[in-house]
Amino acid sequence: MNEGTNEPRSIEERQDDIVADFLSIDDPLSQYEYLLEFAAALPALDEAQKTDENLVEGCQSQVWLVLEDRGGRLGLQADSDTLIVRGVLQLLVQVVDGQPLEDVAQATIDFPARADLMATFNDARRKGVGSIIATIKAFAAAHAA
């Protein structure tokens, strides 16, 4: 929330906060450990939600996204079988969950690159993160008013 108001924070503001947090950490190992803290904070999906329908194609790890239209706002739950990806997923949930579908569809979701999270990822992992973001944006675009 914006300080002193009840207005929800925009996608861009949420991304800027994440980028500032990660860039304030000079040591790559400390950044990695910080990302693992986010992984631990991500609630696990129920096994019943880990279906082929919810599986994201193009990911090196298994990634499941449960996407919902909650009255014109995006509902996002996510999980992965890889800790580092779980961390990225938790950050994505913080950025887009509850945001208007139209805003998500039009947003440039680039905090993983701007925060240097992708620097330690191999090409396959970077492509997978791109697939996750593309899946979220495609859902939002298809369900936006």
Secondary structure, 3 states (H helix, E strand, C coil): CCCCCCCCCCHHHHHHHHHHHHHCCCCHHHHHHHHHHHHHHCCCCCHHHCCHHHECCCCCCCEEEEEEEECCEEEEEEEECCHHHHHHHHHHHHHHCCCEHHHHHHCCCCHHHHCCHHHHCCHHHHHHHHHHHHHHHHHHHHHCC
